[in-house]
Amino acid sequence: MKLLVTGGCGFIGSAVVRLAVARGHEVVNLDAMTYAANAANVAPVASSNRYSFEQADIRDRAALDRIFATHSPDAVMHLAAESHVDRSIDGPADFIQTNITGTFNLLEAARAHWMRQGKPDSFRFHHISTDEVFGSLGPEGRFTEETPYDPRSPYSASKAASDHLVRAWHETYGLPVVLTNCSNNYGPYHFPEKLIPVVILNALHGKPIPVYGTGKNVRDWLYVEDHADALLLVLEKGRIGRSYNIGGENERRNIDLVRTICALLDEMAPKATPYADQITFVTDRPGHDARYAIDPTRIREELGWRPSVTVEEGLRRTVRWYLDNEAWWRPLLNRQGVGERLGRA
């Protein structure tokens, strides 16, 4: 199968690209190469004859039409998005333009391509989204595919809008789509503005480890390589028009997660004082959702998928990777906004 993967130089997108090429798929990686993209993320497969790269912006319809005509993909996996909540608070316009207008352009380019090909039943448009579109949970309950949307940040609102567009293009035009909403991802190649890499790198540099509020916000953590596996499975076997929630079944309070990382660093890169001494509580972000948790029953029962990596094992692998790959992360520390407090509103 020939896949067009948007955002394939990003964190989750590159995991999909690496796994898809390893499994024998042809992959066309379409990426605008904005601040969070990194060509090094796909270096392990860049020399493969099954891999090709197109630098383009999904807001550029003419570029999208050219890429579809040139490569004639069998499926689209749409991961390109602005995704950092704090950045969306400071500058929502980029999120509206990329996540909403960009998704519209991609849907229209994909629909035109699908129609030119005679509307093959085998074509797929897989839209990858987030559990943040569902809003915030209390102490009990989990998000299902039927949970009403209740986005609470410019980022999650823009992703919710893109989800609705994808469903509308299926209902109105018959475009064969599948959708997925995932919980918080982590693992190798994670851009160093998100919680886990921030904890690791601030700890190693002797800087304060920032924790929002009291650290009691709860997230369900999904190892990125497990997520890539689930995404390819949904693409190949998911029911048309159906959405699937992908969760790690690994709920943790932020403060507990941070302390676990500190303990792993104490073991793997010991220093004179415990890394946990660097934990610093900072003013919470506006509209910070209290808890996310995914109910993965549908993907487990319909497709037989469940996560293979526990959060304890995944964090150990992730810490080890960052310790072993300074050449990857060090150049990224100079990129715009990295290391700064964003999202104060």
Kinemage of the C-alpha trace (Angstrom):
@kinemage 1
@onewidth
@group {chain A} dominant
@subgroup {mainchain}
@vectorlist {calphas} color= white
{ca met a 1} P 0.000 0.000 0.000
{ca lys a 2} L 1.216 3.500 -0.789
{ca leu a 3} L 0.554 5.875 2.105
{ca leu a 4} L 0.573 9.659 2.094
{ca val a 5} L 1.479 10.618 5.664
{ca thr a 6} L 1.060 14.276 6.571
{ca gly a 7} L 3.279 15.577 9.379
{ca gly a 8} L 5.629 12.643 8.962
{ca cys a 9} L 8.623 14.498 10.436
{ca gly a 10} L 6.777 15.179 13.668
{ca phe a 11} L 6.695 13.030 16.788
{ca ile a 12} L 3.779 10.668 16.094
{ca gly a 13} L 3.973 11.011 12.328
{ca ser a 14} L 7.592 9.884 12.214
{ca ala a 15} L 6.767 6.835 14.327
{ca val a 16} L 4.096 5.944 11.764
{ca val a 17} L 6.530 6.509 8.888
{ca arg a 18} L 9.253 4.345 10.439
{ca leu a 19} L 6.853 1.495 11.217
{ca ala a 20} L 5.039 1.631 7.872
{ca val a 21} L 8.291 1.451 5.896
{ca ala a 22} L 9.516 -1.393 8.118
{ca arg a 23} L 6.311 -3.298 7.312
{ca gly a 24} L 6.787 -2.928 3.571
{ca his a 25} L 4.493 -0.012 2.756
{ca glu a 26} L 5.527 2.759 0.397
{ca val a 27} L 5.408 6.079 2.254
{ca val a 28} L 5.212 9.617 0.938
{ca asn a 29} L 6.002 11.953 3.828
{ca leu a 30} L 4.392 15.385 3.425
{ca asp a 31} L 5.632 17.909 5.972
{ca ala a 32} L 5.851 21.707 6.068
{ca met a 33} L 8.924 21.465 8.339
{ca thr a 34} L 7.686 23.938 10.926
{ca tyr a 35} L 9.445 24.379 14.274
{ca ala a 36} L 8.450 20.954 15.700
{ca ala a 37} L 9.448 18.944 12.614
{ca asn a 38} L 12.816 17.248 12.418
{ca ala a 39} L 14.285 15.388 9.467
{ca ala a 40} L 16.366 13.345 11.917
{ca asn a 41} L 13.135 11.673 13.096
{ca val a 42} L 12.924 9.717 9.838
{ca ala a 43} L 16.655 9.214 9.306
{ca pro a 44} L 16.343 5.452 9.998
{ca val a 45} L 14.223 5.022 6.822
{ca ala a 46} L 15.272 8.014 4.694
{ca ser a 47} L 17.474 5.905 2.412
{ca ser a 48} L 14.792 3.278 1.758
{ca asn a 49} L 13.443 3.000 -1.783
{ca arg a 50} L 9.990 2.784 -0.177
{ca tyr a 51} L 10.298 6.306 1.272
{ca ser a 52} L 9.926 9.709 -0.377
{ca phe a 53} L 9.596 13.213 1.001
{ca glu a 54} L 7.573 16.239 -0.078
{ca gln a 55} L 8.018 19.539 1.733
{ca ala a 56} L 4.651 21.260 1.503
{ca asp a 57} L 2.038 22.964 3.666
{ca ile a 58} L -1.437 21.445 3.900
{ca arg a 59} L -2.796 24.993 3.617
{ca asp a 60} L -1.426 25.072 0.026
{ca arg a 61} L -4.087 23.408 -2.114
{ca ala a 62} L -2.063 23.598 -5.340
{ca ala a 63} L 0.847 21.769 -3.696
{ca leu a 64} L -1.527 19.100 -2.395
{ca asp a 65} L -3.027 18.543 -5.854
{ca arg a 66} L 0.457 18.187 -7.330
{ca ile a 67} L 1.499 15.654 -4.684
{ca phe a 68} L -1.631 13.525 -5.154
{ca ala a 69} L -1.146 13.561 -8.931
{ca thr a 70} L 2.543 12.690 -8.666
{ca his a 71} L 2.302 9.898 -6.125
{ca ser a 72} L -1.281 8.568 -6.444
{ca pro a 73} L -1.512 7.241 -2.862
{ca asp a 74} L -3.839 4.415 -1.833
{ca ala a 75} L -4.486 6.031 1.548
{ca val a 76} L -3.925 9.215 3.531
{ca met a 77} L -2.852 9.273 7.176
{ca his a 78} L -3.433 12.827 8.342
{ca leu a 79} L -1.252 13.737 11.331
{ca ala a 80} L -0.090 17.231 10.364
{ca ala a 81} L -1.298 19.647 13.031
{ca glu a 82} L -0.331 22.370 15.423
{ca ser a 83} L -0.544 20.451 18.685
{ca his a 84} L 0.883 22.322 21.679
{ca val a 85} L -1.860 23.598 23.997
{ca asp a 86} L 0.282 26.352 25.515
{ca arg a 87} L 1.216 27.690 22.078
{ca ser a 88} L -2.469 27.664 21.102
{ca ile a 89} L -3.234 29.925 24.068
{ca asp a 90} L -0.573 32.426 23.010
{ca gly a 91} L -1.259 32.280 19.247
{ca pro a 92} L -4.496 30.567 18.221
{ca ala a 93} L -4.434 31.747 14.586
{ca asp a 94} L -1.901 29.132 13.447
{ca phe a 95} L -4.057 26.405 14.970
{ca ile a 96} L -7.187 27.586 13.150
{ca gln a 97} L -5.379 27.903 9.831
{ca thr a 98} L -3.489 24.602 9.949
{ca asn a 99} L -5.851 22.310 11.814
{ca ile a 100} L -9.103 23.530 10.245
{ca thr a 101} L -8.294 25.150 6.897
{ca gly a 102} L -5.429 22.728 6.280
{ca thr a 103} L -7.663 19.725 6.950
{ca phe a 104} L -10.317 21.163 4.611
{ca asn a 105} L -7.735 21.537 1.832
{ca leu a 106} L -6.460 18.014 2.377
{ca leu a 107} L -9.984 16.577 2.335
{ca glu a 108} L -10.759 18.358 -0.917
{ca ala a 109} L -7.494 17.270 -2.537
{ca ala a 110} L -8.066 13.688 -1.381
{ca arg a 111} L -11.661 13.730 -2.621
{ca ala a 112} L -10.596 15.012 -6.044
{ca his a 113} L -7.944 12.286 -6.261
{ca trp a 114} L -10.422 9.605 -5.130
{ca met a 115} L -12.936 10.708 -7.768
{ca arg a 116} L -10.287 10.720 -10.521
{ca gln a 117} L -9.450 7.145 -9.564
{ca gly a 118} L -13.098 6.101 -9.935
{ca lys a 119} L -13.981 6.224 -6.209
{ca pro a 120} L -12.249 2.966 -5.266
{ca asp a 121} L -13.653 1.241 -2.169
{ca ser a 122} L -10.095 0.498 -1.075
{ca phe a 123} L -9.127 4.162 -0.616
{ca arg a 124} L -8.846 5.420 2.956
{ca phe a 125} L -8.573 8.835 4.589
{ca his a 126} L -7.427 8.260 8.168
{ca his a 127} L -7.759 11.326 10.376
{ca ile a 128} L -5.700 11.197 13.575
{ca ser a 129} L -7.068 13.299 16.439
{ca thr a 130} L -6.864 13.644 20.222
{ca asp a 131} L -8.855 12.842 23.343
{ca glu a 132} L -8.725 16.544 24.230
{ca val a 133} L -11.731 17.164 21.963
{ca phe a 134} L -13.869 15.502 24.662
{ca gly a 135} L -12.998 18.047 27.341
{ca ser a 136} L -12.264 17.200 30.960
{ca leu a 137} L -13.313 14.278 33.160
{ca gly a 138} L -14.001 14.151 36.872
{ca pro a 139} L -12.537 11.448 39.134
{ca glu a 140} L -14.590 8.698 37.444
{ca gly a 141} L -15.472 7.641 33.916
{ca arg a 142} L -13.623 7.395 30.615
{ca phe a 143} L -14.043 8.847 27.140
{ca thr a 144} L -15.827 6.616 24.640
{ca glu a 145} L -16.428 7.211 20.955
{ca glu a 146} L -19.898 8.501 21.886
{ca thr a 147} L -18.699 11.076 24.426
{ca pro a 148} L -19.991 14.542 23.426
{ca tyr a 149} L -17.341 16.963 22.257
{ca asp a 150} L -16.429 19.673 24.780
{ca pro a 151} L -13.086 21.253 23.744
{ca arg a 152} L -11.643 23.770 26.172
{ca ser a 153} L -8.542 25.213 24.480
{ca pro a 154} L -7.911 26.728 21.035
{ca tyr a 155} L -5.920 23.580 20.189
{ca ser a 156} L -8.656 21.110 21.134
{ca ala a 157} L -11.346 23.278 19.528
{ca ser a 158} L -9.430 23.307 16.251
{ca lys a 159} L -9.003 19.527 16.372
{ca ala a 160} L -12.700 19.068 17.155
{ca ala a 161} L -13.545 21.171 14.114
{ca ser a 162} L -11.281 19.071 11.910
{ca asp a 163} L -12.928 15.876 13.208
{ca his a 164} L -16.335 17.270 12.247
{ca leu a 165} L -15.092 18.172 8.765
{ca val a 166} L -13.832 14.637 8.174
{ca arg a 167} L -17.146 13.121 9.237
{ca ala a 168} L -19.038 15.595 7.048
{ca trp a 169} L -16.941 14.723 3.984
{ca his a 170} L -17.816 11.065 4.566
{ca glu a 171} L -21.538 11.677 5.023
{ca thr a 172} L -21.899 14.252 2.246
{ca tyr a 173} L -19.483 12.998 -0.401
{ca gly a 174} L -18.987 9.354 0.560
{ca leu a 175} L -15.229 9.758 1.079
{ca pro a 176} L -14.036 6.572 2.820
{ca val a 177} L -12.747 7.793 6.180
{ca val a 178} L -11.702 6.381 9.534
{ca leu a 179} L -10.920 8.460 12.612
{ca thr a 180} L -8.934 7.893 15.768
{ca asn a 181} L -8.666 9.855 19.012
{ca cys a 182} L -5.641 9.082 21.146
{ca ser a 183} L -4.481 9.727 24.684
{ca asn a 184} L -1.189 11.462 25.583
{ca asn a 185} L 1.743 10.045 23.618
{ca tyr a 186} L 5.330 9.779 24.817
{ca gly a 187} L 8.530 8.039 23.768
{ca pro a 188} L 11.626 8.561 21.588
{ca tyr a 189} L 11.827 11.624 19.309
{ca his a 190} L 9.351 13.624 21.440
{ca phe a 191} L 9.882 17.336 20.781
{ca pro a 192} L 11.347 18.982 23.910
{ca glu a 193} L 8.446 21.301 24.742
{ca lys a 194} L 6.102 18.561 26.029
{ca leu a 195} L 6.000 17.377 29.652
{ca ile a 196} L 8.120 14.224 29.618
{ca pro a 197} L 11.088 15.535 27.587
{ca val a 198} L 10.943 18.819 29.536
{ca val a 199} L 11.258 16.863 32.789
{ca ile a 200} L 14.154 14.772 31.503
{ca leu a 201} L 16.136 17.632 29.977
{ca asn a 202} L 15.543 20.156 32.756
{ca ala a 203} L 16.593 17.509 35.271
{ca leu a 204} L 19.803 16.768 33.384
{ca his a 205} L 20.624 20.483 33.099
{ca gly a 206} L 20.023 21.182 36.786
{ca lys a 207} L 17.063 23.450 36.035
{ca pro a 208} L 13.727 23.623 37.864
{ca ile a 209} L 11.321 20.884 36.751
{ca pro a 210} L 8.022 22.739 36.232
{ca val a 211} L 4.752 21.102 37.293
{ca tyr a 212} L 1.507 22.972 36.676
{ca gly a 213} L -0.712 23.708 39.694
{ca thr a 214} L -0.559 20.928 42.259
{ca gly a 215} L 0.367 18.231 39.754
{ca lys a 216} L -2.869 16.324 40.323
{ca asn a 217} L -4.060 16.504 36.716
{ca val a 218} L -4.409 12.959 35.341
{ca arg a 219} L -3.457 11.732 31.881
{ca asp a 220} L -3.624 8.345 30.149
{ca trp a 221} L -0.153 7.685 28.694
{ca leu a 222} L 0.329 5.867 25.370
{ca tyr a 223} L 3.758 4.785 24.136
{ca val a 224} L 4.183 6.278 20.670
{ca glu a 225} L 5.238 3.031 18.993
{ca asp a 226} L 2.128 1.318 20.342
{ca his a 227} L 0.114 4.187 18.892
{ca ala a 228} L 1.729 3.823 15.456
{ca asp a 229} L 0.870 0.121 15.490
{ca ala a 230} L -2.773 0.899 16.328
{ca leu a 231} L -2.994 3.559 13.616
{ca leu a 232} L -1.839 1.192 10.886
{ca leu a 233} L -4.266 -1.440 12.149
{ca val a 234} L -7.208 0.992 12.008
{ca leu a 235} L -6.161 2.087 8.519
{ca glu a 236} L -6.108 -1.494 7.266
{ca lys a 237} L -9.033 -3.042 9.175
{ca gly a 238} L -11.163 -0.279 10.694
{ca arg a 239} L -14.757 0.114 9.528
{ca ile a 240} L -15.430 2.966 7.121
{ca gly a 241} L -16.992 5.981 8.816
{ca arg a 242} L -16.060 4.639 12.250
{ca ser a 243} L -13.964 6.265 14.961
{ca tyr a 244} L -11.699 4.422 17.391
{ca asn a 245} L -10.342 5.653 20.718
{ca ile a 246} L -6.740 4.584 21.302
{ca gly a 247} L -5.575 4.631 24.909
{ca gly a 248} L -2.566 3.413 26.811
{ca glu a 249} L -4.579 2.147 29.813
{ca asn a 250} L -1.911 3.882 31.902
{ca glu a 251} L -3.477 6.692 33.955
{ca arg a 252} L -1.085 8.696 36.095
{ca arg a 253} L -1.171 12.016 37.970
{ca asn a 254} L 1.346 14.434 36.498
{ca ile a 255} L 3.259 14.691 39.774
{ca asp a 256} L 3.539 10.912 40.057
{ca leu a 257} L 4.775 10.679 36.482
{ca val a 258} L 7.403 13.355 37.138
{ca arg a 259} L 8.596 11.599 40.290
{ca thr a 260} L 8.889 8.313 38.396
{ca ile a 261} L 11.085 9.987 35.774
{ca cys a 262} L 13.239 11.526 38.498
{ca ala a 263} L 13.687 8.112 40.120
{ca leu a 264} L 14.719 6.597 36.776
{ca leu a 265} L 17.279 9.379 36.300
{ca asp a 266} L 18.584 8.784 39.837
{ca glu a 267} L 19.224 5.212 38.739
{ca met a 268} L 20.541 5.801 35.212
{ca ala a 269} L 22.379 9.125 35.573
{ca pro a 270} L 22.971 9.578 39.309
{ca lys a 271} L 24.174 12.839 40.796
{ca ala a 272} L 24.859 14.085 44.318
{ca thr a 273} L 21.244 15.040 45.125
{ca pro a 274} L 17.936 13.485 44.014
{ca tyr a 275} L 16.484 14.906 40.814
{ca ala a 276} L 13.118 15.247 42.551
{ca asp a 277} L 14.619 18.137 44.539
{ca gln a 278} L 14.341 20.171 41.304
{ca ile a 279} L 10.533 19.824 41.095
{ca thr a 280} L 8.906 23.266 41.170
{ca phe a 281} L 5.160 23.931 41.159
{ca val a 282} L 4.196 26.767 38.801
{ca thr a 283} L 1.015 28.701 38.071
{ca asp a 284} L -1.469 26.472 36.281
{ca arg a 285} L -2.293 26.983 32.616
{ca pro a 286} L -5.678 28.595 31.817
{ca gly a 287} L -8.455 26.036 31.306
{ca his a 288} L -6.233 23.120 32.301
{ca asp a 289} L -8.291 19.922 31.913
{ca ala a 290} L -8.362 17.914 35.133
{ca arg a 291} L -8.359 14.387 33.768
{ca tyr a 292} L -8.322 12.454 30.505
{ca ala a 293} L -8.956 8.714 30.277
{ca ile a 294} L -9.706 6.602 27.209
{ca asp a 295} L -12.046 3.627 27.051
{ca pro a 296} L -10.397 1.440 24.364
{ca thr a 297} L -13.113 -1.234 24.313
{ca arg a 298} L -14.068 -0.711 20.655
{ca ile a 299} L -10.567 -1.087 19.204
{ca arg a 300} L -9.899 -4.056 21.474
{ca glu a 301} L -13.119 -5.903 20.646
{ca glu a 302} L -13.375 -5.047 16.931
{ca leu a 303} L -9.707 -5.097 15.923
{ca gly a 304} L -8.001 -7.064 18.708
{ca trp a 305} L -5.594 -4.258 19.663
{ca arg a 306} L -4.349 -3.304 23.071
{ca pro a 307} L -1.174 -1.525 24.233
{ca ser a 308} L 1.909 -3.664 24.694
{ca val a 309} L 4.018 -1.256 26.781
{ca thr a 310} L 3.247 -0.304 30.381
{ca val a 311} L 4.006 3.237 31.448
{ca glu a 312} L 6.799 1.975 33.722
{ca glu a 313} L 8.549 0.168 30.866
{ca gly a 314} L 7.819 2.956 28.390
{ca leu a 315} L 9.275 5.617 30.669
{ca arg a 316} L 12.386 3.509 31.226
{ca arg a 317} L 12.867 3.167 27.456
{ca thr a 318} L 12.223 6.882 26.951
{ca val a 319} L 14.676 8.064 29.609
{ca arg a 320} L 17.314 5.696 28.230
{ca trp a 321} L 16.731 7.028 24.708
{ca tyr a 322} L 17.205 10.655 25.764
{ca leu a 323} L 20.349 9.787 27.677
{ca asp a 324} L 21.743 8.033 24.602
{ca asn a 325} L 20.669 10.608 21.988
{ca glu a 326} L 21.959 14.006 23.016
{ca ala a 327} L 22.964 14.638 19.391
{ca trp a 328} L 19.263 14.514 18.504
{ca trp a 329} L 17.838 16.770 21.214
{ca arg a 330} L 20.544 19.344 21.796
{ca pro a 331} L 20.043 21.298 18.515
{ca leu a 332} L 16.297 21.487 19.231
{ca leu a 333} L 16.818 23.455 22.439
{ca asn a 334} L 17.547 26.551 20.346
{ca arg a 335} L 14.227 26.484 18.481
{ca gln a 336} L 11.616 29.165 19.064
{ca gly a 337} L 9.818 28.886 22.398
{ca val a 338} L 11.647 25.805 23.657
{ca gly a 339} L 12.519 26.211 27.310
{ca glu a 340} L 10.178 29.204 27.761
{ca arg a 341} L 6.973 29.340 29.784
{ca leu a 342} L 4.147 29.600 27.248
{ca gly a 343} L 0.382 29.727 27.585
{ca arg a 344} L -0.045 32.278 30.348
{ca ala a 345} L -2.986 34.012 28.564
